[in-house]
Amino acid sequence: MAEAPDEVEQAGAGSRLSGTDRMTAFSDGVFAIVITLLVLDLRVPEYHEGELLAGLRGEGASYLAFVVSFVYIGVLWLNHHALLKLIRATTLTLSWINLAVLFGAVIIPFPTAVLASALTHGDTADQRTGVALYALAAALMSAPWLVFFGYLHRHPELLDRGVSPEHVRAQRLRPITGLVLYGLSGLLGWFVNPVLGLIGIIVMIAYHAVTSEGLHRRRGRR
């Protein structure tokens, strides 16, 4: 008889395994709230009669920050969805690691607001700060993903059928790439040019979008 989704079983080392339904539902709810909160920072600009269009153009940088973060959180959700498809069960430790992943997501509206303000109203020094803060938040977000993959590699009993520990191990390259290249983007934005740093961030978001289903996924499942 198949186990109920929330049924608890004993693992070999005495740890308790449970289904992933609650983790998935909670995580999806968090991502939905975070991506919605981004719109709260969009404001109608102050303007004089006949100058609304100019006011909207003046807020263009803040709209860009919104779009970048909306896509970023969407990419994070896609990556997280693919991540949870790798597992059939979770433990208390893995649930805590997942909370760390979600913590990285929920802070994104703050550096987004800072970046939008810096690009719209700040000088070059403010823009350097805004880009560096955003890149730092993105780099730190990669750390719990690395821990997540490492934990799954050490606990193959949590993996779904057809998912090998070698496939999971290969996925650790993505958060490592995020830690390094988001960090480099922040340094580039701080020491060289904030626009170049922002471009680096956008390139990294595109990288995670392209690899959201994993590296060499088909080969790992065959």
C-alpha positions, 0 to 999 in steps of 0.5 A: 500500500502506498504511503500517505503524503505526510506519513512519517517513517524511520530512516536508517540512522534514526532520523525521521522522514516525511513527505514533501507536500507541506514543504512544497506548499509552504515554499510556493506560498512564500515565493508567491508573496515575495513576487507580489511584494515587489509591486508595492515599491512602484509609485506614481511619480510626482508631476506637474500638469502635462508632465506625467510622461516625463515623470514616468520616464524619470522612474524608468530605472525603478521599473527596470529594477522591478522587472529584473527582480520579478524575473529573478524570483520567478527563476528562483521558483522554477529552480526550487520546483525542479529541486523538490522534484529530485526528492521523495521525502524530507527530514527536519534538517532538510526542512531547515535548509529549505527555510534558509533558501526561502530566507534568501528569497524573501530579502530580495524586495529590500535590495530591489528597493535600494537599487531602484532608489539609487538608479532613479535618484542617486549619484554614481556612489549610490548606484555602486552601493545599490548594485553591490548590495543586490549582488551580495544578497544574490551571492549569499542566496546561493549558499543554502542551495549548495548546502541543500545539494550537499545534504542530498548527496550525503542522504540518497535515501531522500532522492526520488526514483531514477535520481542518482547521487552523481546527478545531485553532486553535479548540480552543486556547480550552479550555486558555486557559480552563483557565489563566485559570479554574483560576487564578482558582479558586485565587485565590478559594480563597486570598483569599475562601473555600476552598469557593468555590475548590473549587467553581470547580475542579469547575465547570472539570472539568465544562466540560472534560468537556462539551467533551472532543470539542472545540469546534464539532467537527461544523462543523470536520469538515464 
